Amino acid sequence: MANNYAYNKKEDESKIARAMAKSLKISPKHCVEICNAIRGMKVSAAKDYLDDVIEMKKAVPFKRHNKKVGHKKGLKGWPSGRYPVKAAIQILKVLENAEANAEYKGLDNEKLVIEHISSHRSVVIKGVIPRAFGRVTPFNTPTTHIQIVLEEA
């Protein structure tokens, strides 16, 4: 089980909880930016942040994939950002799943910190759109894997 995660610290397994989601139909680039924004946060703060992103109250700073991305208000130290609602909903579900796994193991939910969160590209679902004069244009759907490891601080 542990070898499927990108997290391999040899720590006490009783103090960590994990959750994973595979082949979600969300943008890998949006997931990378959300993961970078909430890495290291407490679980309660991360859930509040993701709820604000879903309600479009707080923007996610786009630091890596920020070509032609507009500036958003409320970002500290970084001007460009977006509101990736679809990806935030899916990451929030995985985070709540990891929190439930921690509760099942008997960990204290108030002390949980996001020790590791990552997203990786998965398979691309091929698709096409018919065009004029018998031509087609590719219309592919990217998919994403998400991994979360929570640790009791």
Phi and psi in radians as a Rosetta constraint file:
Dihedral C 1 N 2 CA 2 C 2 CIRCULARHARMONIC -1.233 0.35
Dihedral N 2 CA 2 C 2 N 3 CIRCULARHARMONIC -0.435 0.35
Dihedral C 2 N 3 CA 3 C 3 CIRCULARHARMONIC -1.346 0.35
Dihedral N 3 CA 3 C 3 N 4 CIRCULARHARMONIC -0.139 0.35
Dihedral C 3 N 4 CA 4 C 4 CIRCULARHARMONIC -1.480 0.35
Dihedral N 4 CA 4 C 4 N 5 CIRCULARHARMONIC -0.123 0.35
Dihedral C 4 N 5 CA 5 C 5 CIRCULARHARMONIC -1.715 0.35
Dihedral N 5 CA 5 C 5 N 6 CIRCULARHARMONIC 2.681 0.35
Dihedral C 5 N 6 CA 6 C 6 CIRCULARHARMONIC -1.418 0.35
Dihedral N 6 CA 6 C 6 N 7 CIRCULARHARMONIC 0.077 0.35
Dihedral C 6 N 7 CA 7 C 7 CIRCULARHARMONIC -1.850 0.35
Dihedral N 7 CA 7 C 7 N 8 CIRCULARHARMONIC 1.992 0.35
Dihedral C 7 N 8 CA 8 C 8 CIRCULARHARMONIC -2.201 0.35
Dihedral N 8 CA 8 C 8 N 9 CIRCULARHARMONIC 0.590 0.35
Dihedral C 8 N 9 CA 9 C 9 CIRCULARHARMONIC -1.252 0.35
Dihedral N 9 CA 9 C 9 N 10 CIRCULARHARMONIC 2.367 0.35
Dihedral C 9 N 10 CA 10 C 10 CIRCULARHARMONIC -1.517 0.35
Dihedral N 10 CA 10 C 10 N 11 CIRCULARHARMONIC 1.338 0.35
Dihedral C 10 N 11 CA 11 C 11 CIRCULARHARMONIC -1.913 0.35
Dihedral N 11 CA 11 C 11 N 12 CIRCULARHARMONIC 3.126 0.35
Dihedral C 11 N 12 CA 12 C 12 CIRCULARHARMONIC -1.167 0.35
Dihedral N 12 CA 12 C 12 N 13 CIRCULARHARMONIC 2.029 0.35
Dihedral C 12 N 13 CA 13 C 13 CIRCULARHARMONIC -1.138 0.35
Dihedral N 13 CA 13 C 13 N 14 CIRCULARHARMONIC -0.360 0.35
Dihedral C 13 N 14 CA 14 C 14 CIRCULARHARMONIC -1.338 0.35
Dihedral N 14 CA 14 C 14 N 15 CIRCULARHARMONIC -0.212 0.35
Dihedral C 14 N 15 CA 15 C 15 CIRCULARHARMONIC -1.777 0.35
Dihedral N 15 CA 15 C 15 N 16 CIRCULARHARMONIC 0.022 0.35
Dihedral C 15 N 16 CA 16 C 16 CIRCULARHARMONIC -2.180 0.35
Dihedral N 16 CA 16 C 16 N 17 CIRCULARHARMONIC 2.703 0.35
Dihedral C 16 N 17 CA 17 C 17 CIRCULARHARMONIC -2.336 0.35
Dihedral N 17 CA 17 C 17 N 18 CIRCULARHARMONIC 2.526 0.35
Dihedral C 17 N 18 CA 18 C 18 CIRCULARHARMONIC -2.190 0.35
Dihedral N 18 CA 18 C 18 N 19 CIRCULARHARMONIC 2.744 0.35
Dihedral C 18 N 19 CA 19 C 19 CIRCULARHARMONIC -2.689 0.35
Dihedral N 19 CA 19 C 19 N 20 CIRCULARHARMONIC 2.607 0.35
Dihedral C 19 N 20 CA 20 C 20 CIRCULARHARMONIC -2.529 0.35
Dihedral N 20 CA 20 C 20 N 21 CIRCULARHARMONIC 2.551 0.35
Dihedral C 20 N 21 CA 21 C 21 CIRCULARHARMONIC -2.312 0.35
Dihedral N 21 CA 21 C 21 N 22 CIRCULARHARMONIC 2.404 0.35
Dihedral C 21 N 22 CA 22 C 22 CIRCULARHARMONIC -2.087 0.35
Dihedral N 22 CA 22 C 22 N 23 CIRCULARHARMONIC 2.540 0.35
Dihedral C 22 N 23 CA 23 C 23 CIRCULARHARMONIC 0.961 0.35
Dihedral N 23 CA 23 C 23 N 24 CIRCULARHARMONIC 0.845 0.35
Dihedral C 23 N 24 CA 24 C 24 CIRCULARHARMONIC -1.412 0.35
Dihedral N 24 CA 24 C 24 N 25 CIRCULARHARMONIC 2.461 0.35
Dihedral C 24 N 25 CA 25 C 25 CIRCULARHARMONIC -1.486 0.35
Dihedral N 25 CA 25 C 25 N 26 CIRCULARHARMONIC 1.164 0.35
Dihedral C 25 N 26 CA 26 C 26 CIRCULARHARMONIC -2.352 0.35
Dihedral N 26 CA 26 C 26 N 27 CIRCULARHARMONIC 2.859 0.35
Dihedral C 26 N 27 CA 27 C 27 CIRCULARHARMONIC -1.263 0.35
Dihedral N 27 CA 27 C 27 N 28 CIRCULARHARMONIC 2.217 0.35
Dihedral C 27 N 28 CA 28 C 28 CIRCULARHARMONIC -1.099 0.35
Dihedral N 28 CA 28 C 28 N 29 CIRCULARHARMONIC -0.595 0.35
Dihedral C 28 N 29 CA 29 C 29 CIRCULARHARMONIC -1.197 0.35
Dihedral N 29 CA 29 C 29 N 30 CIRCULARHARMONIC -0.704 0.35
Dihedral C 29 N 30 CA 30 C 30 CIRCULARHARMONIC -1.138 0.35
Dihedral N 30 CA 30 C 30 N 31 CIRCULARHARMONIC -0.679 0.35
Dihedral C 30 N 31 CA 31 C 31 CIRCULARHARMONIC -1.136 0.35
Dihedral N 31 CA 31 C 31 N 32 CIRCULARHARMONIC -0.677 0.35
Dihedral C 31 N 32 CA 32 C 32 CIRCULARHARMONIC -1.054 0.35
Dihedral N 32 CA 32 C 32 N 33 CIRCULARHARMONIC -0.781 0.35
Dihedral C 32 N 33 CA 33 C 33 CIRCULARHARMONIC -1.191 0.35
Dihedral N 33 CA 33 C 33 N 34 CIRCULARHARMONIC -0.695 0.35
Dihedral C 33 N 34 CA 34 C 34 CIRCULARHARMONIC -1.153 0.35
Dihedral N 34 CA 34 C 34 N 35 CIRCULARHARMONIC -0.750 0.35
Dihedral C 34 N 35 CA 35 C 35 CIRCULARHARMONIC -1.065 0.35
Dihedral N 35 CA 35 C 35 N 36 CIRCULARHARMONIC -0.721 0.35
Dihedral C 35 N 36 CA 36 C 36 CIRCULARHARMONIC -1.146 0.35
Dihedral N 36 CA 36 C 36 N 37 CIRCULARHARMONIC -0.544 0.35
Dihedral C 36 N 37 CA 37 C 37 CIRCULARHARMONIC -1.298 0.35
Dihedral N 37 CA 37 C 37 N 38 CIRCULARHARMONIC -0.631 0.35
Dihedral C 37 N 38 CA 38 C 38 CIRCULARHARMONIC -1.798 0.35
Dihedral N 38 CA 38 C 38 N 39 CIRCULARHARMONIC -0.027 0.35
Dihedral C 38 N 39 CA 39 C 39 CIRCULARHARMONIC -1.096 0.35
Dihedral N 39 CA 39 C 39 N 40 CIRCULARHARMONIC 2.267 0.35
Dihedral C 39 N 40 CA 40 C 40 CIRCULARHARMONIC 1.564 0.35
Dihedral N 40 CA 40 C 40 N 41 CIRCULARHARMONIC -0.128 0.35
Dihedral C 40 N 41 CA 41 C 41 CIRCULARHARMONIC -1.343 0.35
Dihedral N 41 CA 41 C 41 N 42 CIRCULARHARMONIC 2.792 0.35
Dihedral C 41 N 42 CA 42 C 42 CIRCULARHARMONIC -1.237 0.35
Dihedral N 42 CA 42 C 42 N 43 CIRCULARHARMONIC 2.676 0.35
Dihedral C 42 N 43 CA 43 C 43 CIRCULARHARMONIC -1.111 0.35
Dihedral N 43 CA 43 C 43 N 44 CIRCULARHARMONIC -0.703 0.35
Dihedral C 43 N 44 CA 44 C 44 CIRCULARHARMONIC -1.132 0.35
Dihedral N 44 CA 44 C 44 N 45 CIRCULARHARMONIC -0.703 0.35
Dihedral C 44 N 45 CA 45 C 45 CIRCULARHARMONIC -1.178 0.35
Dihedral N 45 CA 45 C 45 N 46 CIRCULARHARMONIC -0.680 0.35
Dihedral C 45 N 46 CA 46 C 46 CIRCULARHARMONIC -1.164 0.35
Dihedral N 46 CA 46 C 46 N 47 CIRCULARHARMONIC -0.681 0.35
Dihedral C 46 N 47 CA 47 C 47 CIRCULARHARMONIC -1.149 0.35
Dihedral N 47 CA 47 C 47 N 48 CIRCULARHARMONIC -0.710 0.35
Dihedral C 47 N 48 CA 48 C 48 CIRCULARHARMONIC -1.104 0.35
Dihedral N 48 CA 48 C 48 N 49 CIRCULARHARMONIC -0.733 0.35
Dihedral C 48 N 49 CA 49 C 49 CIRCULARHARMONIC -1.087 0.35
Dihedral N 49 CA 49 C 49 N 50 CIRCULARHARMONIC -0.792 0.35
Dihedral C 49 N 50 CA 50 C 50 CIRCULARHARMONIC -1.172 0.35
Dihedral N 50 CA 50 C 50 N 51 CIRCULARHARMONIC -0.622 0.35
Dihedral C 50 N 51 CA 51 C 51 CIRCULARHARMONIC -1.088 0.35
Dihedral N 51 CA 51 C 51 N 52 CIRCULARHARMONIC -0.703 0.35
Dihedral C 51 N 52 CA 52 C 52 CIRCULARHARMONIC -1.164 0.35
Dihedral N 52 CA 52 C 52 N 53 CIRCULARHARMONIC -0.623 0.35
Dihedral C 52 N 53 CA 53 C 53 CIRCULARHARMONIC -1.162 0.35
Dihedral N 53 CA 53 C 53 N 54 CIRCULARHARMONIC -0.717 0.35
Dihedral C 53 N 54 CA 54 C 54 CIRCULARHARMONIC -1.117 0.35
Dihedral N 54 CA 54 C 54 N 55 CIRCULARHARMONIC -0.663 0.35
Dihedral C 54 N 55 CA 55 C 55 CIRCULARHARMONIC -1.457 0.35
Dihedral N 55 CA 55 C 55 N 56 CIRCULARHARMONIC 0.032 0.35
Dihedral C 55 N 56 CA 56 C 56 CIRCULARHARMONIC 1.062 0.35
Dihedral N 56 CA 56 C 56 N 57 CIRCULARHARMONIC 0.659 0.35
Dihedral C 56 N 57 CA 57 C 57 CIRCULARHARMONIC -1.649 0.35
Dihedral N 57 CA 57 C 57 N 58 CIRCULARHARMONIC -0.578 0.35
Dihedral C 57 N 58 CA 58 C 58 CIRCULARHARMONIC -2.139 0.35
Dihedral N 58 CA 58 C 58 N 59 CIRCULARHARMONIC 2.448 0.35
Dihedral C 58 N 59 CA 59 C 59 CIRCULARHARMONIC -1.642 0.35
Dihedral N 59 CA 59 C 59 N 60 CIRCULARHARMONIC 2.662 0.35
Dihedral C 59 N 60 CA 60 C 60 CIRCULARHARMONIC -1.624 0.35
Dihedral N 60 CA 60 C 60 N 61 CIRCULARHARMONIC 2.182 0.35
Dihedral C 60 N 61 CA 61 C 61 CIRCULARHARMONIC -1.185 0.35
Dihedral N 61 CA 61 C 61 N 62 CIRCULARHARMONIC 2.226 0.35
Dihedral C 61 N 62 CA 62 C 62 CIRCULARHARMONIC -1.707 0.35
Dihedral N 62 CA 62 C 62 N 63 CIRCULARHARMONIC 1.756 0.35
Dihedral C 62 N 63 CA 63 C 63 CIRCULARHARMONIC -1.695 0.35
Dihedral N 63 CA 63 C 63 N 64 CIRCULARHARMONIC -0.536 0.35
Dihedral C 63 N 64 CA 64 C 64 CIRCULARHARMONIC -1.754 0.35
Dihedral N 64 CA 64 C 64 N 65 CIRCULARHARMONIC -0.873 0.35
Dihedral C 64 N 65 CA 65 C 65 CIRCULARHARMONIC -1.766 0.35
Dihedral N 65 CA 65 C 65 N 66 CIRCULARHARMONIC 1.243 0.35
Dihedral C 65 N 66 CA 66 C 66 CIRCULARHARMONIC -2.157 0.35
Dihedral N 66 CA 66 C 66 N 67 CIRCULARHARMONIC 0.406 0.35
Dihedral C 66 N 67 CA 67 C 67 CIRCULARHARMONIC -1.275 0.35
Dihedral N 67 CA 67 C 67 N 68 CIRCULARHARMONIC 2.190 0.35
Dihedral C 67 N 68 CA 68 C 68 CIRCULARHARMONIC 1.047 0.35
Dihedral N 68 CA 68 C 68 N 69 CIRCULARHARMONIC 0.602 0.35
Dihedral C 68 N 69 CA 69 C 69 CIRCULARHARMONIC -1.749 0.35
Dihedral N 69 CA 69 C 69 N 70 CIRCULARHARMONIC 2.279 0.35
Dihedral C 69 N 70 CA 70 C 70 CIRCULARHARMONIC -1.267 0.35
Dihedral N 70 CA 70 C 70 N 71 CIRCULARHARMONIC 2.820 0.35
Dihedral C 70 N 71 CA 71 C 71 CIRCULARHARMONIC -1.381 0.35
Dihedral N 71 CA 71 C 71 N 72 CIRCULARHARMONIC 2.553 0.35
Dihedral C 71 N 72 CA 72 C 72 CIRCULARHARMONIC -2.204 0.35
Dihedral N 72 CA 72 C 72 N 73 CIRCULARHARMONIC 2.577 0.35
Dihedral C 72 N 73 CA 73 C 73 CIRCULARHARMONIC -1.352 0.35
Dihedral N 73 CA 73 C 73 N 74 CIRCULARHARMONIC 2.703 0.35
Dihedral C 73 N 74 CA 74 C 74 CIRCULARHARMONIC 1.520 0.35
Dihedral N 74 CA 74 C 74 N 75 CIRCULARHARMONIC 0.022 0.35
Dihedral C 74 N 75 CA 75 C 75 CIRCULARHARMONIC -1.569 0.35
Dihedral N 75 CA 75 C 75 N 76 CIRCULARHARMONIC 2.289 0.35
Dihedral C 75 N 76 CA 76 C 76 CIRCULARHARMONIC -1.621 0.35
Dihedral N 76 CA 76 C 76 N 77 CIRCULARHARMONIC 2.047 0.35
Dihedral C 76 N 77 CA 77 C 77 CIRCULARHARMONIC 1.363 0.35
Dihedral N 77 CA 77 C 77 N 78 CIRCULARHARMONIC 0.027 0.35
Dihedral C 77 N 78 CA 78 C 78 CIRCULARHARMONIC -2.603 0.35
Dihedral N 78 CA 78 C 78 N 79 CIRCULARHARMONIC 2.186 0.35
Dihedral C 78 N 79 CA 79 C 79 CIRCULARHARMONIC -1.423 0.35
Dihedral N 79 CA 79 C 79 N 80 CIRCULARHARMONIC -0.675 0.35
Dihedral C 79 N 80 CA 80 C 80 CIRCULARHARMONIC -1.553 0.35
Dihedral N 80 CA 80 C 80 N 81 CIRCULARHARMONIC 2.462 0.35
Dihedral C 80 N 81 CA 81 C 81 CIRCULARHARMONIC -2.939 0.35
Dihedral N 81 CA 81 C 81 N 82 CIRCULARHARMONIC 3.002 0.35
Dihedral C 81 N 82 CA 82 C 82 CIRCULARHARMONIC -2.555 0.35
Dihedral N 82 CA 82 C 82 N 83 CIRCULARHARMONIC 3.094 0.35
Dihedral C 82 N 83 CA 83 C 83 CIRCULARHARMONIC -2.055 0.35
Dihedral N 83 CA 83 C 83 N 84 CIRCULARHARMONIC 1.403 0.35
Dihedral C 83 N 84 CA 84 C 84 CIRCULARHARMONIC -1.358 0.35
Dihedral N 84 CA 84 C 84 N 85 CIRCULARHARMONIC 1.432 0.35
Dihedral C 84 N 85 CA 85 C 85 CIRCULARHARMONIC -1.158 0.35
Dihedral N 85 CA 85 C 85 N 86 CIRCULARHARMONIC -0.816 0.35
Dihedral C 85 N 86 CA 86 C 86 CIRCULARHARMONIC -1.077 0.35
Dihedral N 86 CA 86 C 86 N 87 CIRCULARHARMONIC -0.773 0.35
Dihedral C 86 N 87 CA 87 C 87 CIRCULARHARMONIC -1.202 0.35
Dihedral N 87 CA 87 C 87 N 88 CIRCULARHARMONIC -0.651 0.35
Dihedral C 87 N 88 CA 88 C 88 CIRCULARHARMONIC -1.129 0.35
Dihedral N 88 CA 88 C 88 N 89 CIRCULARHARMONIC -0.639 0.35
Dihedral C 88 N 89 CA 89 C 89 CIRCULARHARMONIC -1.098 0.35
Dihedral N 89 CA 89 C 89 N 90 CIRCULARHARMONIC -0.788 0.35
Dihedral C 89 N 90 CA 90 C 90 CIRCULARHARMONIC -1.192 0.35
Dihedral N 90 CA 90 C 90 N 91 CIRCULARHARMONIC -0.713 0.35
Dihedral C 90 N 91 CA 91 C 91 CIRCULARHARMONIC -1.164 0.35
Dihedral N 91 CA 91 C 91 N 92 CIRCULARHARMONIC -0.634 0.35
Dihedral C 91 N 92 CA 92 C 92 CIRCULARHARMONIC -1.102 0.35
Dihedral N 92 CA 92 C 92 N 93 CIRCULARHARMONIC -0.680 0.35
Dihedral C 92 N 93 CA 93 C 93 CIRCULARHARMONIC -1.093 0.35
Dihedral N 93 CA 93 C 93 N 94 CIRCULARHARMONIC -0.749 0.35
Dihedral C 93 N 94 CA 94 C 94 CIRCULARHARMONIC -1.182 0.35
Dihedral N 94 CA 94 C 94 N 95 CIRCULARHARMONIC -0.668 0.35
Dihedral C 94 N 95 CA 95 C 95 CIRCULARHARMONIC -1.123 0.35
Dihedral N 95 CA 95 C 95 N 96 CIRCULARHARMONIC -0.725 0.35
Dihedral C 95 N 96 CA 96 C 96 CIRCULARHARMONIC -1.157 0.35
Dihedral N 96 CA 96 C 96 N 97 CIRCULARHARMONIC -0.592 0.35
Dihedral C 96 N 97 CA 97 C 97 CIRCULARHARMONIC -1.146 0.35
Dihedral N 97 CA 97 C 97 N 98 CIRCULARHARMONIC -0.750 0.35
Dihedral C 97 N 98 CA 98 C 98 CIRCULARHARMONIC -1.125 0.35
Dihedral N 98 CA 98 C 98 N 99 CIRCULARHARMONIC -0.647 0.35
Dihedral C 98 N 99 CA 99 C 99 CIRCULARHARMONIC -1.150 0.35
Dihedral N 99 CA 99 C 99 N 100 CIRCULARHARMONIC -0.685 0.35
Dihedral C 99 N 100 CA 100 C 100 CIRCULARHARMONIC -1.144 0.35
Dihedral N 100 CA 100 C 100 N 101 CIRCULARHARMONIC -0.659 0.35
Dihedral C 100 N 101 CA 101 C 101 CIRCULARHARMONIC -1.119 0.35
Dihedral N 101 CA 101 C 101 N 102 CIRCULARHARMONIC -0.660 0.35
Dihedral C 101 N 102 CA 102 C 102 CIRCULARHARMONIC -1.173 0.35
Dihedral N 102 CA 102 C 102 N 103 CIRCULARHARMONIC -0.694 0.35
Dihedral C 102 N 103 CA 103 C 103 CIRCULARHARMONIC -1.137 0.35
Dihedral N 103 CA 103 C 103 N 104 CIRCULARHARMONIC -0.662 0.35
Dihedral C 103 N 104 CA 104 C 104 CIRCULARHARMONIC -1.108 0.35
Dihedral N 104 CA 104 C 104 N 105 CIRCULARHARMONIC -0.625 0.35
Dihedral C 104 N 105 CA 105 C 105 CIRCULARHARMONIC -1.365 0.35
Dihedral N 105 CA 105 C 105 N 106 CIRCULARHARMONIC -0.140 0.35
Dihedral C 105 N 106 CA 106 C 106 CIRCULARHARMONIC 1.584 0.35
Dihedral N 106 CA 106 C 106 N 107 CIRCULARHARMONIC 0.327 0.35
Dihedral C 106 N 107 CA 107 C 107 CIRCULARHARMONIC -1.452 0.35
Dihedral N 107 CA 107 C 107 N 108 CIRCULARHARMONIC 2.724 0.35
Dihedral C 107 N 108 CA 108 C 108 CIRCULARHARMONIC -1.420 0.35
Dihedral N 108 CA 108 C 108 N 109 CIRCULARHARMONIC 2.065 0.35
Dihedral C 108 N 109 CA 109 C 109 CIRCULARHARMONIC -1.159 0.35
Dihedral N 109 CA 109 C 109 N 110 CIRCULARHARMONIC -0.437 0.35
Dihedral C 109 N 110 CA 110 C 110 CIRCULARHARMONIC -1.263 0.35
Dihedral N 110 CA 110 C 110 N 111 CIRCULARHARMONIC -0.415 0.35
Dihedral C 110 N 111 CA 111 C 111 CIRCULARHARMONIC -1.772 0.35
Dihedral N 111 CA 111 C 111 N 112 CIRCULARHARMONIC 0.078 0.35
Dihedral C 111 N 112 CA 112 C 112 CIRCULARHARMONIC -1.309 0.35
Dihedral N 112 CA 112 C 112 N 113 CIRCULARHARMONIC 2.361 0.35
Dihedral C 112 N 113 CA 113 C 113 CIRCULARHARMONIC -2.208 0.35
Dihedral N 113 CA 113 C 113 N 114 CIRCULARHARMONIC 2.524 0.35
Dihedral C 113 N 114 CA 114 C 114 CIRCULARHARMONIC -1.337 0.35
Dihedral N 114 CA 114 C 114 N 115 CIRCULARHARMONIC 1.746 0.35
Dihedral C 114 N 115 CA 115 C 115 CIRCULARHARMONIC -1.341 0.35
Dihedral N 115 CA 115 C 115 N 116 CIRCULARHARMONIC -0.696 0.35
Dihedral C 115 N 116 CA 116 C 116 CIRCULARHARMONIC -2.534 0.35
Dihedral N 116 CA 116 C 116 N 117 CIRCULARHARMONIC 2.300 0.35
Dihedral C 116 N 117 CA 117 C 117 CIRCULARHARMONIC -2.527 0.35
Dihedral N 117 CA 117 C 117 N 118 CIRCULARHARMONIC 2.295 0.35
Dihedral C 117 N 118 CA 118 C 118 CIRCULARHARMONIC -2.600 0.35
Dihedral N 118 CA 118 C 118 N 119 CIRCULARHARMONIC 2.754 0.35
Dihedral C 118 N 119 CA 119 C 119 CIRCULARHARMONIC -2.316 0.35
Dihedral N 119 CA 119 C 119 N 120 CIRCULARHARMONIC 2.495 0.35
Dihedral C 119 N 120 CA 120 C 120 CIRCULARHARMONIC -2.331 0.35
Dihedral N 120 CA 120 C 120 N 121 CIRCULARHARMONIC 2.586 0.35
Dihedral C 120 N 121 CA 121 C 121 CIRCULARHARMONIC -1.161 0.35
Dihedral N 121 CA 121 C 121 N 122 CIRCULARHARMONIC 2.480 0.35
Dihedral C 121 N 122 CA 122 C 122 CIRCULARHARMONIC -1.957 0.35
Dihedral N 122 CA 122 C 122 N 123 CIRCULARHARMONIC -2.786 0.35
Dihedral C 122 N 123 CA 123 C 123 CIRCULARHARMONIC -1.180 0.35
Dihedral N 123 CA 123 C 123 N 124 CIRCULARHARMONIC 2.695 0.35
Dihedral C 123 N 124 CA 124 C 124 CIRCULARHARMONIC -1.762 0.35
Dihedral N 124 CA 124 C 124 N 125 CIRCULARHARMONIC 2.185 0.35
Dihedral C 124 N 125 CA 125 C 125 CIRCULARHARMONIC -1.453 0.35
Dihedral N 125 CA 125 C 125 N 126 CIRCULARHARMONIC 2.000 0.35
Dihedral C 125 N 126 CA 126 C 126 CIRCULARHARMONIC -1.310 0.35
Dihedral N 126 CA 126 C 126 N 127 CIRCULARHARMONIC 2.471 0.35
Dihedral C 126 N 127 CA 127 C 127 CIRCULARHARMONIC -2.699 0.35
Dihedral N 127 CA 127 C 127 N 128 CIRCULARHARMONIC 2.865 0.35
Dihedral C 127 N 128 CA 128 C 128 CIRCULARHARMONIC -2.404 0.35
Dihedral N 128 CA 128 C 128 N 129 CIRCULARHARMONIC 2.716 0.35
Dihedral C 128 N 129 CA 129 C 129 CIRCULARHARMONIC -2.087 0.35
Dihedral N 129 CA 129 C 129 N 130 CIRCULARHARMONIC 2.179 0.35
Dihedral C 129 N 130 CA 130 C 130 CIRCULARHARMONIC -1.196 0.35
Dihedral N 130 CA 130 C 130 N 131 CIRCULARHARMONIC 2.476 0.35
Dihedral C 130 N 131 CA 131 C 131 CIRCULARHARMONIC -2.149 0.35
Dihedral N 131 CA 131 C 131 N 132 CIRCULARHARMONIC -3.081 0.35
Dihedral C 131 N 132 CA 132 C 132 CIRCULARHARMONIC -1.223 0.35
Dihedral N 132 CA 132 C 132 N 133 CIRCULARHARMONIC 2.738 0.35
Dihedral C 132 N 133 CA 133 C 133 CIRCULARHARMONIC 1.046 0.35
Dihedral N 133 CA 133 C 133 N 134 CIRCULARHARMONIC 0.586 0.35
Dihedral C 133 N 134 CA 134 C 134 CIRCULARHARMONIC 1.308 0.35
Dihedral N 134 CA 134 C 134 N 135 CIRCULARHARMONIC 0.253 0.35
Dihedral C 134 N 135 CA 135 C 135 CIRCULARHARMONIC -1.669 0.35
Dihedral N 135 CA 135 C 135 N 136 CIRCULARHARMONIC 2.910 0.35
Dihedral C 135 N 136 CA 136 C 136 CIRCULARHARMONIC -2.326 0.35
Dihedral N 136 CA 136 C 136 N 137 CIRCULARHARMONIC 2.664 0.35
Dihedral C 136 N 137 CA 137 C 137 CIRCULARHARMONIC -2.066 0.35
Dihedral N 137 CA 137 C 137 N 138 CIRCULARHARMONIC 2.344 0.35
Dihedral C 137 N 138 CA 138 C 138 CIRCULARHARMONIC -1.135 0.35
Dihedral N 138 CA 138 C 138 N 139 CIRCULARHARMONIC 2.438 0.35
Dihedral C 138 N 139 CA 139 C 139 CIRCULARHARMONIC -2.393 0.35
Dihedral N 139 CA 139 C 139 N 140 CIRCULARHARMONIC 1.533 0.35
Dihedral C 139 N 140 CA 140 C 140 CIRCULARHARMONIC -1.673 0.35
Dihedral N 140 CA 140 C 140 N 141 CIRCULARHARMONIC 2.632 0.35
Dihedral C 140 N 141 CA 141 C 141 CIRCULARHARMONIC -1.976 0.35
Dihedral N 141 CA 141 C 141 N 142 CIRCULARHARMONIC 2.010 0.35
Dihedral C 141 N 142 CA 142 C 142 CIRCULARHARMONIC -1.334 0.35
Dihedral N 142 CA 142 C 142 N 143 CIRCULARHARMONIC 2.618 0.35
Dihedral C 142 N 143 CA 143 C 143 CIRCULARHARMONIC -2.191 0.35
Dihedral N 143 CA 143 C 143 N 144 CIRCULARHARMONIC 2.817 0.35
Dihedral C 143 N 144 CA 144 C 144 CIRCULARHARMONIC -2.417 0.35
Dihedral N 144 CA 144 C 144 N 145 CIRCULARHARMONIC 2.502 0.35
Dihedral C 144 N 145 CA 145 C 145 CIRCULARHARMONIC -1.774 0.35
Dihedral N 145 CA 145 C 145 N 146 CIRCULARHARMONIC 2.449 0.35
Dihedral C 145 N 146 CA 146 C 146 CIRCULARHARMONIC -2.203 0.35
Dihedral N 146 CA 146 C 146 N 147 CIRCULARHARMONIC 2.393 0.35
Dihedral C 146 N 147 CA 147 C 147 CIRCULARHARMONIC -2.240 0.35
Dihedral N 147 CA 147 C 147 N 148 CIRCULARHARMONIC 2.371 0.35
Dihedral C 147 N 148 CA 148 C 148 CIRCULARHARMONIC -2.330 0.35
Dihedral N 148 CA 148 C 148 N 149 CIRCULARHARMONIC 2.326 0.35
Dihedral C 148 N 149 CA 149 C 149 CIRCULARHARMONIC -2.170 0.35
Dihedral N 149 CA 149 C 149 N 150 CIRCULARHARMONIC 2.125 0.35
Dihedral C 149 N 150 CA 150 C 150 CIRCULARHARMONIC -1.800 0.35
Dihedral N 150 CA 150 C 150 N 151 CIRCULARHARMONIC 2.537 0.35
Dihedral C 150 N 151 CA 151 C 151 CIRCULARHARMONIC -2.269 0.35
Dihedral N 151 CA 151 C 151 N 152 CIRCULARHARMONIC 2.506 0.35
Dihedral C 151 N 152 CA 152 C 152 CIRCULARHARMONIC -1.459 0.35
Dihedral N 152 CA 152 C 152 N 153 CIRCULARHARMONIC 2.065 0.35
